Each structure stands twice: as C-alpha cells, then as structure tokens.
Amino acid sequence: MNDVFPGLTFGKATRDAYGEELRELGREHKDIVVLDADLSQSTRSAFFAEEYPDRFLNVGIQEANLVGIAGGLASCGKVPFVSSFACFVILKAFDQLRMAVAYPRLNVKVVGSHGGISAGEDGASQQAVEDLGLACSLPGFVVCAPCDEHQARAAVRAAHAHDGPVYLRTGRARAPLIYGAADVVGFAFGQARRLRDGGDVAIVACGMMVGAAIKAHEILGREGIAARVIDMPTLKPLDEAELIAAAAETDAIVTAEEHLIHGGLGARVAQVVGRHHPVRLAFVGLEDCYAESGPAGALFQKYGLTAERIADAARALVRRRA
C-alpha cells in the first residue's frame, strides 16, 4: 500500500487495534462478552478469547445465530461484541440485525473485519463494499469506519460506552497513521475532524481513504488549490455542522471512501448538503461493480481509490466554479 500512500507512515491494521483494545476493555468491564463465527484469528477477537475464555463464544459458521445470541445476551444486561468478516455479519445476518438488534434497540456492538477492497487477495466474496450503507439503513445504529489504529482503539471504547447498537468497520491491511495516541482523546461518535484547512474545495473521507485525502491536499496545494480535508469517521450520525460549514465556505465537496458510491459516505453527505446548502459534489469510491482478487495496493490503483483520483475530482469542481 506504500505506492498508494507515498510518504505516510503505516501503523497496525485497525483489526489489530480492535483486538488489543477489546482485550484491555475486558479487564475493566466484566459485562463484556465476545462472540465470533469461527474467524477469531482473522478478526482478532482471539486476543480477548485467550485471556477471557469464559466470556468468549465461537458459534461456528452461522452468522444469523451469532447475531441472535448476541441480542439475547444484550437483553440480559451483557454487552456483546460480535465479530466476523464484514461481508458475512452484515449480508448474511441482516435480517437478524434488523429484528434481533435494531428493532428492539439492544446494546449490541457489531464489528465487521476485512471491510473494503483492502481485503485484497480474499476476493469479491470476502471484500465488503456494501456494509456501511446497509448498516446505516438500520434504525438506531451508530456506524463508524476508523482511519487508523489509534482512532480504532478510541472507537472501540466509544462503542462500549454508547448505549445502543453500533457497527464498527475494521480492515485487514495496515493503515497509514493519521493520528497519535494523544490526538484521539475525546473521540466521540458524530464528530468529524478537520485535518487540513482550505477554502477552494473540501475533501470528506473515511477509513483508509483519509490518507489518500491528505496526499491529495498536498498535490492540489502545489497547484495553488487550497483543499480542506475532513476525516468523517462516523457515517451515522454525521457531523452535519462540519459539512454545512464546508459547503458554505468552499462551495465544492469531494467524498472519498473504500465502499460503493451508492449508499455510502458520499450518499450520506449529499443528503445533508442537498437539504441544507447545495453545492457541487464529486464522489470517489467503487463504482457500480465488485473488485477483483489481488494485492490491496494494486486494487486501489485499478479502481481509482487514490490521491490522484481525488485531486482530479477536486480540480474539476474548482474549474466548474470558475
């Protein structure tokens, strides 16, 4: 992935941060129980299982049952963290998420690993590119896609503290470091972070694409275009105030996400901007297709999830305004 994010330092994968932080939370909170669908080594929930085997349950390859059991545990006062690949826990268990978690608004935390095409060689069957949109459609759910290991750790703690269902997306690939540990103190769902200032165009990104947005800011800056960069880790609820300010102050917004452009971050941003302050918009993400199997960096290049693609979209919006 170094060729996609040149000059950025890479930290751990967000799935690693999830497993490590969940283990720490387990020491502090005895009400936490963790469930997995026979993928604990990959999702990193195994870190919790190794230390607290009496509070860990591997239900096997049956995601619908996984979610149903978690709903039952939550109704008894436990705080279940459910882990599986994002494509399995969201797509295969959507009905159970709807009826056993969202409808009764139970305190279940759903963690989907291997989100996006950075799952790489695992191929389309295991690359979740619809998960964020589907999770956002579930009433009452908080939906979060952290960009690096430090934000992921903060998001895990915020998920435990939140009273209600949460969907947290984690990734397989090592992620560029956007923050230091001290920078994420005070992290809260629904709050964006302005990483770079600029008045010509705003770039709103989540997950791995935050690194690409920062590189796009540098490319555009060399051309005299001042691009604002906004990290939007929470897709639901969105930081509407930050988006409305970006629309009013730049008059052009590009969204960037490792997800289908239909129903993801871009669609969510367009809803807010269209309702409050319409501006020119462009969307960088996966078009109406699934990705192939291959190295994550090569897939990002082939499907246009790059700083250059973001910069191209921003230039086009600025030209249209001129």
FENFEN-V264100 format. One record per backbone hydrogen bond with DSSP energy under -0.5 kcal/mol. CO is the residue of the C=O (numbers start at 1). NH is the residue of the N-H. Records with the same first field share a line. If there is no record, write none. Layout:
# FENFEN-V264100
CO->NH, NH
This chain:
# FENFEN-V264100
1->4, 5
4->307
5->8
9->177
12->175
13->16, 17
14->18
15->19
16->20
17->21
18->22
19->23
20->24
21->25
22->26
23->27
24->27, 28
25->29
28->30
29->32
31->79
33->81
34->57
35->83
36->59, 60
39->42, 43
40->44, 46
44->47
45->48, 49
46->50
47->51
48->51, 52
52->55
53->56
55->34
57->36, 59
60->62
62->66
63->67
64->68
65->69
66->70
67->71
68->72
69->73
70->74
71->75
72->76
73->76, 78
74->77
78->80
79->33
80->82, 109
81->35, 83
82->111
83->37
84->113
85->88, 89
86->90, 91
87->91, 92
88->92, 93
91->94
93->97
94->98
95->99
96->100, 101
97->101, 102
98->103
101->105, 106
102->105
106->108
108->110, 166
109->82, 111
110->112, 168
111->84, 113
112->170
113->86
114->128
116->119
117->120
119->122
120->123
123->126, 127
124->127
126->128
127->129
128->116
129->260
130->134
131->135
132->136
133->137
135->138
137->139
138->141
142->167
143->235, 236
144->169
145->207
148->152
149->153
150->154
151->155
152->156
153->157
154->158
155->159
156->160
157->161
158->162
162->164
165->142
166->110, 168
167->144
168->112
169->146
170->115
171->15
173->14
175->11
176->178
180->183, 184
181->184
182->185
184->187
188->191
190->192
193->195, 231
196->229
201->228
202->204, 254
203->205, 230
204->256
205->232
206->209
207->210
208->211, 212
209->213
210->214
211->215
212->216
213->217
214->218
215->219
216->220
217->221
218->222
220->223, 225
221->224
224->226
225->227
226->200, 201, 228
228->203
229->195, 196
230->205, 232
231->193, 233
233->145, 235
236->143
238->240
239->243
240->244
241->245
242->246
243->247
244->248
245->249
246->250, 251
247->251
251->280
252->202
253->282
254->204
255->284
256->206
257->259
259->286
261->263
264->268
265->269
266->270
267->271
268->272
269->273
270->274
271->275
272->276
273->277
280->253
282->255
283->285
284->257
286->261
287->289
295->299
296->300
297->301
298->302
299->303
300->305
301->304
304->306
306->310
307->311
308->312
309->313
310->314
311->315
312->316
313->317
314->318
315->319
316->320
317->321
318->322
